């Protein structure tokens, strides 16, 4: 989209709450600059967005927390940052506001901006998991989100069925990184012909790691007794690296802890199987062709809620694992709460590390995922997202 001579620049206010949003926001900024001859940005930003010239209202570390217990501990700061962001957005009076992921924070901002300045169009980039948890959120979003950019191919239909806002599939950001995830033949030898390589991925947040690291230790040690040539790789995020290293040094198995995205993807290309926390990492692993056992342990509050869930319409899907949902069938085994047990996990991982039917079933199913996710016109996800954002801005400016 090009602007006519004399037309004022577009101003986009972007709200992100953690690293995943920062990555998407940086790519969106780059794509918008290609489509618009003049566009300015303000809002909240992480290091990637800041590297592209956007200042952040405050450090994202103030609000980047997960789980009810962690949120309660940081609640006064989060509330203050919500109101600060709302005030800044209303004062900026942008052509459009984009909220990206982190729905507990970004949607709290969007609701208040819609009430205070209803003329500002709001685009939501990344749908909350209404297809898995609290489906009633979709209909409520329609009151304050003008357009939703879905990163999973089934989301437009889900929001249509649930009464959510208009939704377009723009592609998952992983589509832009297939070459980084796919191994060359020499990087991952055939199971049985080389020592097995296991990825251990206990999560990217302190609360997740705290709940999963001990059962993961028990699982890996049991597996190591059967496979003494096992190589264990544990990619983690920088802010957890010291804690994780201090824990795994006590394991009765050698563990290589790595940090950084490049080392993580290198590990993905070498691995034969993975023991992983639920989350986006399961989709990364599927695209990399790594069979997975997926685990999750709920926050104490949600464990209690789960026990009485029959009284509440909160869960909609039969799986919480993204590859399963995209495929429409449960190929990846998942273990919840008390099911996260070494006696169950170790034999399963032993099968996935070897040349077995269980391994072949997952690897074959994962080959279907790319066909379901790649965009049909050659656009990248960020390019399609930018095109829709520009269309919404252009429509709104034309209506003014």
PEPEFEN-V20197 format. One record per helix or strand of 3 or more residues. SS is the DSSP state (2 for helix, 1 for strand). FROM is the first residue (numbers start at 0). TO is the last residue. If there is no record, write none. Layout:
SS/FROM/TO ; SS/FROM/TO
This chain:
1/9/15 ; 2/18/34 ; 1/38/42 ; 2/46/50 ; 2/59/61 ; 2/67/72 ; 2/74/91 ; 1/95/99 ; 2/102/115 ; 1/120/124 ; 2/136/140 ; 1/146/149 ; 2/154/161 ; 1/166/168 ; 2/172/180 ; 1/196/200 ; 2/205/225 ; 1/230/235 ; 2/237/247 ; 1/254/258 ; 2/260/269 ; 1/272/276 ; 2/279/287 ; 1/290/295 ; 2/299/306 ; 2/308/310 ; 2/321/326 ; 1/332/335 ; 2/336/338 ; 2/341/352 ; 2/356/372 ; 2/380/398
